[in-house]
């Protein structure tokens, strides 16, 4: 088995007040669409979802990690959590010559802090953990070497996801805000 695990944390300035930032980021399906390598593949209800981490490594090997999550919104604490769950149907662990897939665990915690101006400091932590089978195309490579390579790649992927998430959230929000029709009260 190959351990695919990574954690990262970061922050960014969201260009709106805290209530707007919380409302925007509480649209979890939209958040998954803004993360590279992670896609939402099913939504059983608005609070439980299945996501897929997918990445081709070493130009040949596809790794897929299916993660079942639940959304926990706490408006009183201005907190958003995406937590792993095991209630959705099982995911078979599979390996072929150049592909491996398994169930894994993904989590995210987002906190929102007001600033002195009309912006919000958003702090977030991402984590993922999975044990995927070794693709048969890698069977001749020593396990220790594979683990070291996998750890380096996963750490890099988590950083990529984190950076792109912050950039994509701000860009998407600004595009939505600029496309919104003018407020009717401004025309009176």
C-alpha positions, 0 to 999 in steps of 0.5 A: 500500500502507498500512503497518500497523506498531506496537510496544509493551512493558509489564509487569504483576504476575501474582498467582502464583509464577514457575512458575505464571505461566510454565505459565499463559502458555505456553498460547498459544491462551488468550493469543490469546483474551485479546487484542482485535483478534487471534484465533487462526484455525488451529493446524496443530500446537501450535507453529505457528498462524495469527492474524488481526488485524482492525480496523474503522477510520474506521467503514467500513474493515475491515483484516485481517492474517493472521499465521503464528507459531511458539511458542518456549518456553524453560523454562530462561530462563523465556522465551516467544516468538511469532515470525513464520514463512512456512511456512503456506499463502500469504495472498492480498492483497485489496482492495475498496471498504471492506476490505483483507487481506494477510499480516503479521508478529506477534511477542511476547516474554514474560519472567518475573521472580520477586518477593520475594512470591508474585507474578511480574513479567511483561514483554512486547513486542508487534510487528506489521508488514504492508503492506496494499493501499489499499481502493478507497474511499480512493483519493481520499485522498492516500497521505501522509495515509493513512499518517499516519492508519494510523500513529496508528491502529495505534499506538493499537491496539497500546496497546489490545491491550497494556493489555487483554492485561495486564488480561485475563490477570490477570482470567482467571487469578484466575477460573480460580484461584477456580473450581478445586476445593480442593486434596485435601491441605487436606481431610485 
